[in-house]
């Protein structure tokens, strides 16, 4: 490769969607330096001339020029080239941000100030835009101040006195609402002057237990101790007080949230029910959702596209309003105990939960990640800011604020901004970004797969809430088609579109058995799979198809039932080109199972062949990943008996994988799980010792239900 002329075919294949940067964009005369290949076998002294079409042009001191693919250079040399690119190019800027290191997730202090003459803060509220904070005290009785939480500047004192039992701020901090046992008062939060007073209905028994202002600032909504919903429109005083809300089972009911236009949700347990209330003129429409399994609600939140979030002891349940129906996402596992507060971020891509006083849990719907941050001052009760990034608390008469830089984490930035480029139809930028990823196939520091896989995954990410609204799956597919039409030669556009077409096909079919699929479902499924095949054909006919293109084509092959003659050339080419791309090998292994026409033992033999070909520790890791993928097809207690997989080799692979910080949690959970399946306590303890805090490191997979992880931890901690 070094010192040789690269073939025209290779250049054409790599230039399809690679970044093209003409010479002259680099700084003035680059220095003469040593360049090395990624495998360390070649090196030369030269200076950088240009990067174009994924090819780096170098000039030796003799004047001779040489060219090599960017991806063939050492990591240090790739860094050198990328650092000299045009930082004003949005593709380059995003790529460089994504290549930075993930930082530890923590909350850092933002502000702290005294609210004197208040002696203590009994009630604390923060506006939805987090521009204002309201502190209320019954010492002196009823003193209430509005603050700038970032600076500690006092905005005003509300013109009121006397005890209070609840307080809230409007979404922009312009309205303050205070309640006591007999009335609800509304104030101008800029001047402190009272705007209106609404009496609590005489028939209501007990004080107001929850109070808020709707997101459109048109209503205040409250719930009384006897389960009565109160609402008054702030503009004209029109009010509505519901009868006591009927409630089955006698369970608790104080779990409450308010959404746009004064919609409200009450959750009950025993049995678990979501009661949804919508204003309809002079009446309240009530809709009920019964949870499909036992759940003990602890907290709720609401956003534009979401019907409700409900949280049980170990599960986060997400209900979305899709057209006129409901859609529930798969349960998400929580390790927090007794979640008391939760917030949905304004972009609906993040849920933040606070519960047992040790950790803040962040569930990122966009990336599918679950992360934990140490909770500052865990003994203090907190308010989570609506952004999900800030925490507010008080002690005595001191107000405190902390913030986490989660949104600036490189993986979060990558997923968010890459999807936004597709939303906006920035196809040329996407092609340049994909080109950078194809030119440098090593993983990002926060990932496990190639950069191009991370690019595709960002656009195929777990569907966020907005994808069910203004940007649902049909529109995403249409965007990808528009990208392909604008640049038919784009590898990235075709691979992404094929992924969407496959997803759409399986959505139409459903995940049930074949006899449960409707004729229309089968028709749409087969049409979508055929579309995906045709979309991928030009990519596969090129000289350098990316691994993800093979992976999608294997899904097509399984759906179409391709036999040996059709599969053999594809398998041979894939095995030679990507021997350690385990995701593709997992699909092949599935295709070789008897349920899809394979012979008994073929899957096990294929997995062993792949692992042996890779060899060494990397082979053991590949073996562990591929065997774990087979778990979903077998009963766990008979897994090794039915498959004849090598338990010892799997454990070696998982122990090796656990040394990778990005894979540690995955490896440790599966290591403990399989050790428990084999009742191998000594091995289980090796993985257990790698846990930093067992309480927060359980994963939904492989355990399957909330109690098994805790049972196995108890088994490992108990002496025989």
Buried (B, 14 or more C-beta within 10 A) or exposed (E): EBEEEBEEEBBBBBBBBBBBBEEEEBEEEBEEBEBBBBEEEBEBEBBBBBBBBBBBBBBBEEEEEBBBBBBBBBEEBBBBBBEBBEEEBBBBBBBBEBBBEBEEBBBEEBBBBEBEEBBBBBBBBBBBBBBBBBBBBBEEEBBBBBBBBBEBEEBBBBEBEEEBBBBBBBBBBBBBBBBBEEEBBBBBBBBBEBBBEBEBEEEBEEBBBBBBBBBEBBBBBBBBBBBBBBBBBBEEEEBBBBEEBEBEEEBBBEBBBBBBEBBBBBBBBBEBBBBBBBBEEEEBEBEEBEBEEEBBBBBBBBBBBBBBBBBBBBBBBBBBBEEEEBEBBEBBBBBBBEBBBBBBBBBBBBBBBBBBBBBBBBBBBBBEBBBBBEBBBBEBBBBBBBBBBBBBBBBEBBBBBBBBEBBEBBBBBBBBBBBEBBBEEBBBBBBBBBBBBBBBBEBBBBBBBBBBBBBBBBBBBBBBBBBBBEBBBEEBBEBBBBBBEEBEBBBBBBBBBBBBBBBBBBBBBEEEEEEEBEEEBEEBBBBBBBBBBEBBEBBBEBEBBBBBBBBBBBBBBBBEEBEEEEBEEBBEEBBEBBBBBBBBBBBBBBBBBEEEEBEEEBBBEBBBEBBEEBEEBBBBBBBBBBBBBBBEEBEBEEBBEEBEBBBEBBBBBBBBBBEEEBBBBBBBBBBBBBBBBBEBBEBBEBBBEBBEEBBBBBBBEBBEEBEBBBEBBEBBEEEE
